[in-house]
Amino acid sequence: MEKLTERLLLREFTKQDVDAIAEFRRDPRYLEYYYRPAYTREECVRFVDTCIAWSKESPRCKFQLAITDRSNGILLGNCGIRTESIESQRGDIGYELSPIYWGQGFASEAVRSILQVGFEDLDLDEIEARCVVANKRSVRLLYRLGFEEIEHVPPRPSRGEFVDRQLPERSVFLLRRDKWTHCYRRMIS
C-alpha cells in the first residue's frame, strides 16, 4: 500500500528502514514520553520485520507504514492502523515521528491519510488512539483531527521486561466516522 499526501509518501517498510528507525528511537527527545530505555537495533529490526510481515498478510487488517518525504525519500517516522479482523468495525492508530521533524505538520498530514484508510478503505465506524498526556503536541493533534478523550489512565507500574519502571499517565481517544466525515470535509474545503 502507498498513500500520497501533499508532502509525504506513506509506504510499506523495507529492511533498509531499520537504521532510520533506530536513530530516532534513541533520541532523548523521543524517549521523553516513554517509560523505557532507548530501543536497541535488534528491537528496531523486529519492528520493521513485523511491519513487513503484516504487509504480506491476506486478508490484511494491520497497516503500519513508513512516513517519507516525497521530495527526497527520507524516512520521517511511521503511522498505522490496526484492527482485530477484517470484520472489525473499530480500529486503532499509532504514529511516531523523528523529533527532527516535529512541529512541521508532518504528523497531522500522515495521520489524516491513515484515518482515510480506516474510514474509507477499511470501512470502520470508530478509530481509537492512545497518547501519553505529557505529549502535548500529540494530544493537540488528536483534538484537532476531531478525536474525543474517552478514558484517562493514571500512571501505573509496568509489567514484563521493564517491571522496574512506571507507565506514564495516558489518555484514550476515539473518533467516530460521522465526526471524521464532518471534520474531513472542513479540512479539504
C-alpha positions in Angstrom: 0.0 0.0 0.0 1.1 3.5 -0.8 -0.6 6.8 0.1 0.5 10.2 -1.2 -0.2 13.4 0.5 0.9 16.9 -0.4 4.4 16.4 1.0 4.6 12.8 2.1 4.6 9.2 0.7 3.4 6.6 3.2 4.7 3.3 2.0 5.5 -0.2 3.2 8.6 -0.8 5.2 11.7 -2.3 3.8 14.7 -3.7 5.7 16.7 -0.5 4.7 14.5 1.5 7.1 15.9 -0.1 10.3 18.7 2.4 10.8 16.5 5.5 10.4 14.0 4.0 12.9 16.8 3.1 15.3 18.3 6.6 15.1 15.2 8.5 16.2 14.1 5.8 18.7 17.3 6.5 20.7 16.9 10.3 20.6 16.4 11.7 24.1 13.5 13.9 22.9 11.7 10.9 21.5 12.3 8.9 24.7 10.9 11.7 26.9 7.4 10.2 26.5 8.3 6.6 27.1 9.0 4.5 30.2 11.8 2.5 28.7 15.4 3.0 27.7 16.4 3.6 24.1 15.4 0.9 21.6 18.2 -1.5 20.6 18.9 -2.0 16.9 17.6 -5.6 17.3 14.3 -4.3 18.6 14.0 -2.0 15.6 14.8 -4.9 13.3 11.9 -6.9 14.9 9.6 -3.9 14.5 10.4 -3.5 10.8 10.2 -7.3 10.2 6.7 -7.3 11.9 5.5 -4.4 9.6 6.8 -6.3 6.6 5.1 -9.5 7.7 1.8 -7.6 8.1 2.1 -6.2 4.6 2.1 -9.8 3.2 -1.0 -11.0 5.2 -4.2 -11.7 3.3 -6.7 -10.6 4.2 -4.9 -7.7 5.8 -6.0 -5.9 8.9 -2.8 -4.3 10.2 -1.1 -1.5 8.3 2.0 0.2 9.6 3.5 2.4 7.0 6.8 4.3 6.8 6.3 8.1 6.5 8.7 9.5 4.0 9.4 12.9 2.5 8.1 12.9 -1.1 10.8 15.2 -2.3 13.8 13.2 -1.1 12.7 9.8 0.2 14.0 10.4 3.8 12.1 8.4 6.4 10.5 10.8 8.9 8.6 8.2 11.1 5.7 5.8 10.7 2.0 5.6 11.3 -0.6 2.8 11.0 -4.0 1.5 11.7 -4.8 -1.9 13.0 -8.0 -4.0 13.5 -8.6 -7.3 15.2 -10.1 -8.8 12.0 -11.4 -7.8 8.6 -14.9 -7.8 10.1 -14.0 -5.3 12.8 -15.8 -2.0 13.0 -13.2 -0.4 15.3 -9.5 0.1 14.7 -6.7 1.8 16.5 -4.0 4.1 15.1 -0.4 4.7 16.2 2.2 7.1 14.9 5.6 8.3 15.7 7.9 10.9 14.1 11.5 11.6 14.5 11.9 14.7 16.8 13.9 16.4 13.9 10.6 16.7 12.1 8.3 17.7 15.0 6.2 20.9 14.6 6.2 20.9 10.8 2.7 19.4 10.3 4.0 16.0 9.0 2.3 14.0 11.7 -1.0 15.8 11.0 -0.7 15.1 7.3 0.2 11.4 7.9 -2.5 10.7 10.4 -5.2 12.3 8.3 -4.1 10.0 5.5 -4.2 6.9 7.7 -7.6 7.9 9.1 -8.8 8.0 5.5 -7.6 4.4 5.1 -9.5 3.4 8.2 -12.8 5.0 7.4 -12.9 4.7 3.6 -10.8 1.6 2.8 -11.5 -0.5 5.9 -15.0 0.9 6.4 -14.5 1.4 10.1 -17.1 3.0 12.4 -14.6 4.1 15.1 -10.9 4.6 15.5 -9.1 4.8 18.8 -5.8 6.4 19.7 -3.8 6.3 22.9 -1.4 9.1 23.9 0.9 10.0 26.8 -0.7 13.0 28.5 2.6 14.8 28.7 3.0 14.7 24.9 1.0 17.9 24.4 1.8 18.0 20.6 0.2 14.6 20.1 -2.8 15.5 22.3 -3.4 18.7 20.3 -3.1 16.8 17.1 -5.8 14.3 18.1 -8.2 17.0 19.2 -7.6 19.0 16.0 -8.5 15.9 14.0 -11.8 15.5 15.8 -10.9 12.9 18.4 -12.6 13.0 21.8 -11.0 11.8 25.1 -12.9 8.8 26.4 -10.7 7.5 29.1 -7.9 8.7 31.4 -5.4 6.1 32.5 -3.3 7.1 35.6 0.3 6.2 35.9 0.9 2.6 37.0 3.8 0.1 37.4 5.0 -1.6 34.2 4.9 -5.3 33.7 7.2 -7.6 31.8 10.7 -6.6 30.7 10.5 -3.1 32.3 8.8 -4.1 35.6 11.0 -1.6 37.5 9.5 1.4 35.6 6.3 3.4 35.8 4.0 3.7 32.8 3.2 7.3 32.2 -0.3 8.9 32.5 -2.2 8.3 29.3 -5.4 9.2 27.6 -7.6 7.1 25.3 -9.2 9.0 22.4 -11.9 8.0 20.0 -13.0 9.3 16.6 -16.3 8.2 15.1 -17.0 8.1 11.4 -19.6 10.9 11.4 -17.3 13.3 13.3 -14.4 12.4 10.9 -16.6 13.0 7.9 -17.6 16.4 9.2 -14.0 17.4 10.2 -12.5 15.9 6.9 -14.9 18.0 4.8 -14.0 21.1 6.7 -10.2 20.3 6.3 -10.4 19.9 2.5 -12.7 22.9 1.8 
